[in-house]
Amino acid sequence: MLLSKSSKYGIRAVLYLASKCEPGKRFGVKIIANDLSLPEAFLGKILQSLVRKKVISSIKGPNGGFYISPESLLLPVIRIVEAIDGTELFHSCGMGLSECNDDKPCPIHNEYGALRDGFFKILSEKTIRDFKKDINDGKSFIIV
């Protein structure tokens, strides 16, 4: 709906790493992609972008892979979206009009704005650790 495929995949991959994090444990892109049923090459690019933006970490080499640090668990989930796509989608018109605003609203301006703002609030207030807890407690799932 609001998020790009890249952001959706990024969130799923970060939550996967968070739900499986243990000291010294790292995961290769092949394992993550396989477990989440995502395209490996595309996911690899997303994960590298998240490493560059310091959302997750990686180590190269035979015992390398991707992992999430305890500090990154405290990041709000919106940081994943910011790192991949930025946040412009949370400020843009639902119909793609460049002149849409409160003075000149599009037909879905108010309803879409409320939905968009509510979603932004959830992603801004919830941390990666919050979602990790729900996954580990069996309250939500990222692998079907």
C-alpha positions as CSV (number, residue, x, y, z in Angstrom):
1,M,0.0,0.0,0.0
2,L,2.1,2.9,1.2
3,L,5.5,1.2,1.3
4,S,7.7,0.2,-1.6
5,K,8.6,-3.4,-2.1
6,S,12.2,-2.5,-1.1
7,S,10.9,-1.0,2.3
8,K,8.7,-4.0,2.9
9,Y,11.5,-6.4,2.2
10,G,13.9,-4.3,4.4
11,I,11.5,-4.3,7.3
12,R,11.0,-8.0,7.1
13,A,14.7,-8.7,6.8
14,V,15.6,-6.4,9.8
15,L,12.8,-8.0,11.9
16,Y,14.1,-11.5,10.9
17,L,17.6,-10.5,12.1
18,A,16.2,-9.0,15.3
19,S,14.1,-12.0,16.1
20,K,17.1,-14.3,15.7
21,C,19.8,-12.2,17.2
22,E,22.3,-13.7,19.6
23,P,25.8,-12.6,20.3
24,G,28.1,-13.7,17.5
25,K,25.3,-15.0,15.3
26,R,25.3,-13.7,11.7
27,F,23.2,-14.6,8.7
28,G,24.1,-14.7,5.0
29,V,21.8,-13.1,2.5
30,K,21.1,-16.6,1.0
31,I,19.6,-17.9,4.3
32,I,17.6,-14.7,4.9
33,A,16.2,-14.7,1.4
34,N,15.4,-18.3,1.5
35,D,13.7,-18.1,5.0
36,L,11.6,-15.1,4.0
37,S,11.0,-16.3,0.4
38,L,12.5,-13.1,-1.1
39,P,14.7,-12.6,-4.2
40,E,18.3,-13.0,-3.0
41,A,20.0,-10.4,-5.3
42,F,17.4,-7.7,-4.6
43,L,17.5,-8.4,-0.9
44,G,21.3,-8.3,-0.9
45,K,21.2,-4.7,-2.3
46,I,18.6,-3.7,0.4
47,L,20.7,-5.2,3.2
48,Q,23.9,-3.4,2.0
49,S,22.0,-0.1,1.9
50,L,20.8,-0.8,5.5
51,V,24.4,-1.5,6.5
52,R,25.6,1.8,4.9
53,K,22.9,3.7,6.8
54,K,23.9,2.0,10.1
55,V,20.5,0.2,10.6
56,I,22.1,-3.2,10.6
57,S,25.7,-4.4,10.6
58,S,27.7,-7.0,8.6
59,I,31.0,-8.7,8.7
60,K,32.7,-10.1,5.6
61,G,34.5,-13.4,5.3
62,P,33.7,-17.1,5.9
63,N,32.1,-16.5,9.3
64,G,30.5,-13.2,8.2
65,G,27.0,-12.2,7.5
66,F,24.4,-9.7,8.6
67,Y,23.4,-9.0,12.2
68,I,21.7,-6.4,14.3
69,S,23.4,-4.7,17.3
70,P,21.7,-4.1,20.6
71,E,21.8,-0.4,19.8
72,S,20.0,-0.9,16.5
73,L,17.2,-2.7,18.3
74,L,16.3,0.6,19.9
75,L,15.8,2.3,16.5
76,P,12.2,3.2,15.5
77,V,11.1,1.1,12.5
78,I,10.7,4.3,10.5
79,R,14.5,4.4,10.3
80,I,14.4,1.3,8.0
81,V,12.0,3.1,5.6
82,E,14.1,6.3,5.8
83,A,17.3,4.4,5.0
84,I,15.7,2.7,1.9
85,D,13.2,5.2,0.5
86,G,13.2,8.3,2.6
87,T,10.0,9.7,4.1
88,E,8.6,11.7,1.2
89,L,5.8,9.2,0.8
90,F,4.5,10.2,4.2
91,H,4.1,13.8,2.9
92,S,2.9,13.3,-0.6
93,C,-0.6,13.1,-2.1
94,G,-2.3,9.7,-2.3
95,M,-3.2,10.4,-5.9
96,G,0.2,11.7,-6.9
97,L,-0.9,15.3,-7.4
98,S,1.9,17.9,-6.9
99,E,-0.5,20.7,-5.8
100,C,-2.5,18.7,-3.2
101,N,-2.7,20.5,0.1
102,D,-5.2,21.6,2.8
103,D,-6.3,24.6,0.6
104,K,-6.5,22.6,-2.6
105,P,-7.2,19.0,-1.6
106,C,-7.5,16.0,-3.9
107,P,-10.7,13.8,-3.6
108,I,-9.0,11.5,-1.0
109,H,-6.9,14.1,0.8
110,N,-8.4,13.9,4.3
111,E,-9.0,10.2,4.5
112,Y,-5.6,9.3,2.9
113,G,-3.9,11.9,5.1
114,A,-5.3,10.3,8.3
115,L,-4.3,6.8,7.2
116,R,-0.8,7.9,6.1
117,D,-0.2,9.9,9.3
118,G,-1.4,7.1,11.5
119,F,0.9,4.6,9.8
120,F,3.8,7.1,10.1
121,K,3.1,7.4,13.8
122,I,3.1,3.6,14.3
123,L,6.5,3.2,12.5
124,S,7.9,6.2,14.4
125,E,6.8,5.1,17.9
126,K,7.5,1.4,17.7
127,T,11.1,0.2,17.9
128,I,12.6,-2.8,16.2
129,R,12.9,-4.3,19.7
130,D,9.1,-3.9,20.1
131,F,8.4,-5.9,17.0
132,K,11.1,-8.4,17.9
133,K,9.3,-9.1,21.2
134,D,5.9,-9.6,19.5
135,I,7.6,-12.0,17.0
136,N,9.4,-13.9,19.7
137,D,6.3,-14.1,21.9
138,G,4.3,-15.6,18.9
139,K,2.0,-12.5,18.7
140,S,3.1,-11.7,15.1
141,F,4.9,-13.4,12.3
142,I,7.3,-12.5,9.5
143,I,7.7,-16.1,8.1
144,V,4.5,-17.7,6.9
